[in-house]
């Protein structure tokens, strides 16, 4: 009987913790006002293209980045300060809200579509650069199970900055240094082209 009670109590604790950690979009919307100044009320950042669109991003990926800013595994003067006071529940709620919002598409620079598409879909065999779609999917939808982010419609300026940060080693919170390895051989021109291409993708 005692063993049954212990087992039931442990199960209850784990269930309660899981429920607490699960985010809700309604609560996230209430907490999102402070995020709206940069990322837009619906997560479609339009004020500054260096600020990413959060709308439609996989919730676990949003959670990972917020926790990285909070834990200083990823640093940014604005985001580190914004993430510092967030609780686990706040992070889960914000992720649930922004992931539930539809992402507004963008338009790629016409003169970079062909070169950006080649790199995205086939990589660069001569320099050993892997195809982006291997992880982020043909349509840029990403892979939520592997926690690879959605890229379709993302601001090109933000994508370009992120790739250059990985290449420079100023951003290092990628799993097993995967992104750092991919972008190490990318030229500035290739980064710009692929960033433009994904801005014009829709999924």
C-alpha positions as CSV (number, residue, x, y, z in Angstrom):
1,X,0.0,0.0,0.0
2,X,2.8,2.4,0.9
3,X,4.6,1.6,-2.3
4,X,1.4,2.4,-4.2
5,X,1.1,5.8,-2.4
6,X,4.7,6.7,-3.2
7,X,4.2,5.8,-6.8
8,X,1.0,7.8,-7.0
9,X,2.6,10.8,-5.4
10,X,5.6,10.7,-7.7
11,X,3.2,10.5,-10.7
12,X,1.2,13.4,-9.4
13,X,4.4,15.5,-8.9
14,X,5.5,14.8,-12.5
15,X,2.1,15.6,-13.9
16,X,1.8,18.8,-11.9
17,X,5.2,19.9,-13.1
18,X,4.4,19.0,-16.7
19,X,1.1,21.0,-16.5
20,X,3.0,24.0,-15.0
21,X,5.6,23.9,-17.8
22,X,3.0,23.7,-20.6
23,X,2.4,27.1,-22.1
24,X,-0.9,28.6,-23.1
25,X,-1.4,31.1,-25.9
26,X,-3.9,33.1,-24.0
27,X,-1.6,33.6,-21.1
28,X,1.3,34.3,-23.5
29,X,-0.6,37.0,-25.2
30,X,-1.2,38.8,-21.9
31,X,2.6,38.7,-21.2
32,X,3.6,39.6,-24.7
33,X,3.2,43.4,-24.5
34,X,6.8,43.9,-23.5
35,X,7.9,41.9,-26.6
36,X,5.6,43.7,-29.0
37,X,7.8,46.8,-29.1
38,X,10.5,44.9,-31.1
39,X,8.8,41.8,-32.4
40,X,5.3,43.2,-33.1
41,X,2.1,42.4,-31.3
42,X,1.6,39.3,-33.4
43,X,5.3,38.4,-33.6
44,X,5.7,39.7,-37.1
45,X,8.6,42.1,-36.6
46,X,8.5,45.0,-39.0
47,X,10.1,47.9,-37.3
48,X,13.6,46.7,-37.6
49,X,14.5,43.8,-39.9
50,X,17.4,42.9,-37.6
51,X,14.7,41.7,-35.0
52,X,13.4,38.3,-35.9
53,X,9.8,37.3,-36.6
54,X,8.6,35.1,-33.8
55,X,5.2,34.3,-35.4
56,X,4.9,30.7,-36.5
57,X,8.2,29.7,-35.0
58,X,8.3,26.3,-33.3
59,X,7.5,26.7,-29.6
60,X,10.4,24.6,-28.3
61,X,12.8,26.7,-30.4
62,X,11.5,29.9,-29.0
63,X,11.8,28.4,-25.5
64,X,15.4,27.3,-26.2
65,X,16.4,30.8,-27.3
66,X,14.7,32.6,-24.4
67,X,16.4,30.2,-21.9
68,X,19.7,30.7,-23.7
69,X,19.4,34.5,-23.3
70,X,18.4,34.1,-19.7
71,X,21.2,31.7,-18.9
72,X,23.7,33.8,-20.9
73,X,24.5,30.9,-23.3
74,X,23.5,33.5,-25.9
75,X,24.0,37.2,-25.4
76,X,22.4,40.3,-26.7
77,X,22.2,43.6,-24.8
78,X,18.5,43.9,-25.3
79,X,17.3,40.3,-25.2
80,X,19.5,39.2,-22.3
81,X,18.0,41.9,-20.1
82,X,14.4,41.1,-21.3
83,X,14.8,37.4,-20.7
84,X,16.4,37.7,-17.3
85,X,13.2,38.0,-15.2
86,X,11.2,35.4,-17.1
87,X,10.0,32.4,-15.3
88,X,9.8,28.9,-16.8
89,X,6.1,29.4,-17.1
90,X,6.5,32.9,-18.8
91,X,8.8,31.3,-21.3
92,X,6.4,28.5,-22.1
93,X,3.4,30.9,-22.4
94,X,5.2,33.3,-24.7
95,X,6.4,30.5,-26.9
96,X,2.9,29.1,-27.1
97,X,1.5,32.5,-28.1
98,X,4.0,33.5,-30.7
99,X,4.1,30.0,-32.3
100,X,0.3,30.2,-32.7
101,X,0.4,33.3,-34.8
102,X,0.7,33.1,-38.6
103,X,3.9,34.4,-40.0
104,X,3.6,37.1,-42.7
105,X,5.7,36.3,-45.7
106,X,8.4,38.4,-47.2
107,X,9.8,39.1,-50.7
108,X,13.3,38.0,-51.8
109,X,15.5,40.3,-53.9
110,X,15.0,39.1,-57.4
111,X,18.6,39.2,-58.4
112,X,19.5,36.8,-55.5
113,X,16.8,34.2,-55.8
114,X,18.6,31.9,-58.2
115,X,21.9,31.8,-56.3
116,X,20.2,31.7,-52.9
117,X,18.0,28.8,-54.0
118,X,21.0,26.8,-55.3
119,X,22.7,27.2,-52.0
120,X,19.6,26.4,-50.0
121,X,18.7,23.3,-51.9
122,X,22.1,21.9,-53.0
123,X,24.7,23.6,-50.9
124,X,28.1,24.2,-52.4
125,X,29.9,21.0,-53.2
126,X,33.2,22.8,-54.1
127,X,33.5,24.3,-50.7
128,X,31.8,21.6,-48.7
129,X,28.8,23.6,-47.6
130,X,25.7,21.5,-46.8
131,X,22.3,22.2,-48.3
132,X,20.2,24.3,-45.9
133,X,17.0,22.3,-46.7
134,X,18.6,19.1,-45.2
135,X,17.7,20.5,-41.8
136,X,15.2,23.3,-42.5
137,X,13.1,21.5,-45.0
138,X,12.3,22.2,-48.7
139,X,9.8,24.9,-47.8
140,X,11.8,26.3,-44.9
141,X,9.3,24.9,-42.3
142,X,12.1,23.6,-40.2
143,X,12.0,20.4,-38.1
144,X,10.2,20.8,-34.7
145,X,11.2,17.3,-33.5
146,X,14.9,18.1,-34.0
147,X,14.4,21.7,-32.9
148,X,15.6,23.1,-36.2
149,X,13.8,26.5,-36.7
150,X,11.4,27.6,-39.3
151,X,13.1,30.0,-41.7
152,X,10.3,30.7,-44.3
153,X,9.5,34.4,-44.5
154,X,12.1,35.3,-41.8
155,X,13.6,38.8,-42.1
156,X,16.7,38.5,-44.4
157,X,18.7,41.0,-42.3
158,X,18.2,38.9,-39.2
159,X,19.1,35.6,-41.0
160,X,22.2,37.3,-42.4
161,X,23.2,38.5,-39.0
162,X,22.6,35.1,-37.4
163,X,24.7,33.3,-40.0
164,X,27.5,35.8,-39.6
165,X,27.4,35.5,-35.8
166,X,27.6,31.7,-36.1
167,X,30.5,32.0,-38.5
168,X,32.3,34.5,-36.2
169,X,31.8,32.3,-33.2
170,X,29.9,35.1,-31.3
171,X,26.8,32.8,-31.2
172,X,27.5,29.3,-30.0
173,X,24.3,27.9,-28.7
174,X,23.7,25.6,-31.7
175,X,23.5,21.8,-31.1
176,X,26.9,20.2,-31.5
177,X,28.2,23.3,-33.3
178,X,26.2,22.2,-36.3
179,X,25.5,25.8,-37.6
180,X,29.0,26.9,-36.9
181,X,30.3,24.1,-39.0
182,X,27.9,24.8,-41.9
183,X,28.5,28.5,-42.1
184,X,32.3,28.3,-41.6
185,X,32.9,28.1,-45.4
186,X,30.1,30.5,-46.5
187,X,31.1,33.7,-48.1
188,X,29.4,37.0,-47.4
189,X,27.8,37.0,-50.8
190,X,26.4,33.5,-50.2
191,X,25.1,34.4,-46.8
192,X,23.3,37.4,-48.2
193,X,21.8,35.4,-51.1
194,X,20.5,32.6,-49.0
195,X,19.1,35.0,-46.4
196,X,17.2,36.8,-49.2
197,X,16.0,33.5,-50.5
198,X,14.5,32.3,-47.2
199,X,12.8,35.6,-46.7
200,X,10.8,34.9,-49.9
201,X,9.9,31.3,-48.9
202,X,6.5,30.4,-47.6
203,X,5.3,27.1,-46.1
